[in-house]
Amino acid sequence: MTSLSTRAVRRTLAFATVALAACQDPVAVGDAVRPNAAVTASPSTADATLAWNEVARDLVAKHSTSAPASIRTFALLSVAQHNAIVAAEQRSRVSDRGAIAGASAAVLTYVYPQEAAFLATLASAQRAAAPSPDRAHDDFAAGEAVGQMAAAPLITRAQTDGYFAPFTGTVPVCAACWQAVPTPPAFATLGQAKPYFLAHAAQFRPAPPPAFGSPAYLAALAEVRQIADTRTAAQDSIAKFWALPAGTVGAQGYLNAVAAELLRRYHRSEREAAHTLALLNVAAYDAIVASHEAKFHYWLIRPSQADPAIVRAIGLPSFPSYPSNHATLVTVAAAVLGAQFPSERARLDAMAEEGAMSRVYGGIHYRFDADAGLALGRRIAAWTLAQAPSRRAPFVLR
């Protein structure tokens, strides 16, 4: 497999064709959207924005970045890219690509300081590749400075966003309560992090799940057991595909790859691509915050903890069951991208349904977890699309 730095420089110097790394190329499962292994770009497509997005995906995989941390990374990156383009287009003789490079390198260096030299080399290679006539190198350098300025307030905000605050609470103990393995629970304070557009993390908190031991609960638990006992090859494949564990691009990286392919296929501009990715990733950030707020509000036991005879197809996450993170995230992506690409809406909705059900097939969620995540994702996507700025205005931080 080609090294990360070699692939990144190759993308920088030759934007005409962009390919996903071989280790990130998914198999076809069900009818959901799958990014192609290689997509040919036209001169009008968002080569710089999408190339840096792919660099981020490579880094997520290389460093086995956790799912919540990768969601935060993609949000920081795409908002910085969007704001950098808006700022660059308000000035003369400032390169959009330079602004994207400056913003992207600044954000990714903040997230992965050990990659600072590589990221600086990558930006330098892009600057050197700029055509020489008409002061292109100077315009690119001016753009880098603009991009760095656009990224600075986002990095400052991230330093106090509370996303990784330590857990100091008490894990409840009851028959219906999730059993904390390991202790302390993972990402237990994520629901207290500062959202982008939500007024507060509990704004769309789902209604309570069925009461533990009630007929509705027991029926849902029995369904998970029945699926586990009779799991088909297709169900097992779907569960394992959507697990996307550490060491891969993860769920949000995969959803960014889906978005990137659509942006290339429909020949969207740099500004359009950056705006779409900012919408996608900010909505995902708010979604994971909201989902974890609900998880640690209800503390619901996982199916395989309630019934140890349930044989799981995938690993058990170290946080409570209700609602499903995956269902919330894939629905946010489907709704946001469906608004940008209406002709793709049916396939995107199928992707969301498959991603949500994958966790039921895997034995780690009840169907009502998935249903609650689907509903939560739709509400957060609609809220984000209503609150977000236009393509020509920056995302305003709070």
N, C-alpha and C positions, 0 to 999 in steps of 0.2 A: 504494500500500500504506500502511496506517495506521502511524504512527510507533510505536516501542517504548513511549515514555512514555504516549502516548494509549491504546494497547491495555491497558497494565498498569493504569492508573487506572480504565479502564472495567471491567476484570475485578474490581478492588477494590470498586467501588461497586455492581456488579450481578453477584452470584455465581450467579444462577439459571441462566444459560447461559454455557458456556465454549467458545470456538472456537479451534482451532489457527490460527496465522497462515497466510495463503494460501501463502506460500513454503515452508511446512513440510508442506503437505497432499500425501501421497504418492499416486501412481497405484496402481491395483490390479495386482499382479503375482502370478501363480501362485495358490496356495491359502493363502498365509501370512496371519497376522493383520494387519489394517490398521486404524489408528484412524480413526474417522469424522471428518468435517470439523466437526461440531458435536454436542454431547451435552447433553441437558437434565438438569439435576441435580434431585434431590429435597431437601427441607429436611434430610434426615439425612446427605447426602453430605459428603465431605471437601472443601468448597469452598476453605478457606484453604490447606490443605496443597497441593492440586493447583494453585491459582492461583500460589503462589510457585514451584512446580516449573516451571510454564510460563514464569514470569519468567526462571528460570535457563536454560531452553531458548532463550528469546529472546536472552539475553546471550551464550550460547555461539555462536549464529548471528551475532549482530552483531559480535562480536570475533574471528570465525574461530578459535575456540579449538580447539586440537589434540585429537584423539581421546583420548589418555591424560590430558591436562589436564582435559577435560570429565568423564571418569570420576571423577577425584579430586574435582571440584567437586560432582557429584551425590551422591557418598558423604558428603562433609562436610555438605552441605545436609540430606539426608534423615536422617542420624543426629542432627544438631542438632535437627531438627523433632521426631523421636521423643522424644529425651531431654527436650525442652522441654515436650511434652505430659505426659509422665510426671511431671515436676516440678510442673507447673501443677495437675494433678489431685490432688496431695498437699497442696494448700493451699486455703484458702477464699477466695472472692472474687477469683479469678485467672482471667482469660479464656484459654481454649485458643487462640483466634484471636490474641490479643495475644502469647501465648508463641510461637506459630508465626511471627508477624511479627517479633518481636524476634530470634529465632534465625536466621531466614532472612536478614533484612537484615544481621545481623552477619557471617554466613558469606559472603554474596555481596559485601559491602563488602571483606572480606579478599581475596577472589579478584579482584574488579574495583574497586580503589580509585578509579578514575576515574569510577565510577558512584555514588559515595557520596551525592551530593546527590539524585540520582534515587531511590535506594533509601530514603533518609530521607523524601523526599516521599511515596513510595508507602506507607510505614508510617504516616505522619501522616494520609494520606487514609483509610486503613483505620480508624485511631483515631477520626477525625471521623465516619466512617460508622456507628460503633457506636451502637445505639439509646440515647437519653438516659435513660430511666427506670432505676431500680435501680442507680445508680452505674456504669453500663456503661462509661463513659469511664475511670473510675478503675480498674475491673477490667481493662480492656484495657491500660492503662499498666502496671499491676502485672504483667500477663502479659508485656509486652515486657521488663521487667526480668528476669523469670525466664528468658525465652528467651535473652536476652543472656548470662546466667550459664551456661546450658546450652551455649551455643556456645563460650564462652571456652576450656575445656580442649581442645576439638577444634581450634580455631585454633592453640593452643599446640603441640599434637601435630603439626599439619601443618607447622609451621615447622621441625621437625627430623625429618620422615619420610623424608628422603633421596630423595624422588620425582624431583627434578630435579637430582640430583648430576651434576657434569660427568664426562665420560668421560676417563679418563687411561690406559687400557690400550692394548694393541696389537692392531690388526686382523690376524687370521691370513691367510696367503696360501697357498692350495692349490687344486687342481682342483675340490674339492667345496665350497670356502668361498664364502660370499656375498661379492659384490664391493661394497665400501662406496662408494656414491654417494648423497649426498655424504660427505665425510670431515669430522669424525668421524661415526660412525653415529648415527642418531636414537634417543633413549631407551635407550641401551645400558646404563645403570645402573639402569633402572627395576626390574629383577629383584632389586635389592638394597634396594628400599624396604621400609619397615616395614609388614607386612600387618596387617589387623584381626583375623582369626580363625585364619589359617594359622599353624602353629608356625614355619614358615620357608618361603621362596619355593619351595624345591625339594621340598616335602613330597609333591607329586603329579607330579613331573617325569615326562613321558612317556618310554617306552623309546626307544632310538635309532631314527631313521628308517632305511629301507633303505640299505645301503651304496652309496655313489656308484659307478655303473658296474655294479652288480649287476643281474641280470635283473628283480628287483622294481622297482628304481629306474628302469631303462630303460623298463619297461612303463608306469610312472606318468608319466614324462616324455613318452612317446609319446602317452598319452591327452590330456595338455594340448595337445600339438601338433595332434592330431586334432580336438579341440574348437575350437581356434583356427582351423584350416583350414576347418571346416564350421559355424562358430558360427551358430545359428539366431537369428531375431529375438527369440524368447522368452528365450533364454539371454543375449543381449546386453542386453535390457531388465532382466533380473534382476541381471546384473553391475553395470550402471550404477545401478540403484535402490539397491542395498546399498552402493555406494561411498560415498555420503553424505559428500562432501568438506568441507574447511574452507569456512565461509560458510553451511553448513546446520546443522541441529541435531546432525549427526553420528550415529553408530550408537547411542551410549548415550542421547542425547537422544531418538532415535526409539523406543528400547525403553522409555524413561520415558513417552513419549506412549502407547504400547501399554498400559502398566500403568495410566496415568491413565484411559484410556477404560474399562478393565475395572473399576476402582475406582468410577467413576461409574455404570456400567451395573448393578453389583450393590449400589449404594447403601451403600458402606462408610463407616464413621464416620471422623472425623479421626484417632483413635488407630489404627484399623485401616489406614488409608491410609499414615500416617507409618511404621508398623511394616513394612508391605509394601514401601514404597519404600526403607526402610533396609536390609532384607534384600536386595532387588534390587541396590542400588548398592554395598553393602559386598561382596557376593559378586563383583560386577563388578570392583571395585578389587582384591580379592585375585586375581581371575582374570587381569587384565592384568599384575599383578606376576609371577604364576606363569608366564604365557605368555612374557613377556620373559626371565625367568630361563632358560627352556628354549631360547628363540631364540638367546641369546648363550652358551649352553652348547654347542650343536651348530653354530652358524654356517652353516647349510645354504644353499647357493646357490639362488636363485630359478629357476623353470623357464625364463623368458625370457633369463636369463643363461647357463644351461646350453645352451639352443638358441635362438640369436638369431633364428631364422626364426619363432619364436612371435610372432604379432601380438596384442598385448594389447588388451582392450576398455577398460581402466581404467588409472589411474596405478600405478606401481610404488612401494610403500612403501620407505622408506630404512632397512630393518632385515631380518634374515634370515628365511627362509621357515618353518621348522618350530618349533612348530605354528602353526596359523592363529589369529590374534587374534579375527577375526570369528566363527569357528566356536566358539571358547571363550566369547565374550561372549553370542552369541545362545542358546547352550545353557544357560548360567547363567540367563539371563532366562526361557527356557522352563521350566526346572526349578523355579525359585523361584516364578514366577507360576502354574505348573501346580499346585504344592502349595497355593496360596491359592485357586485357581479350578479345581477338578478337572474340571468340565464343559468347560473350555476347553483341556484338556491336549492333545487331538489336534491342534487348530489351532495351538497354541503349538509343539508338536513339529515340525509342518510348517514353521512359521516358522524354527525352528532349522536344519532340514535345508536349506531354501532359502538362508538366510543363509550357511551353511557352503559350499554348492556354488557360490554366487555368485562366490567367489574363484577357484574352478577354472574356471568359465565365463569369467571375466575374464582368465585366463591368468597369474595371479600366484601361484597355489598348486598344489601337487600334491594329488591326492585324499587321500593319506596325511596331509598337513598338516591337512586338514579333519577326517579321522577322529580324529586325535590331539586336535584342539581340541574336538570333540564329547565325547570321553571325559574330557578334562581339565575341561571345563565341568560335566559331570554330577557329577564327584567333588567339585569345589569347591562346587557348589550344595548337595549332600548334607551336606557338612561344615559349611557356613554354617548351614543349617537346624537341624542338630544342636547347634551351639555357641551360637547366638544366643539372647538373652533373650526372655522372653514379652512380650506387648504392654504389660504393666503394669510392666515393669522396664527400667531404662536400659541402653543399650549401654555396657559397661565398657571403657575404653581401656587399652591396655598399651603 
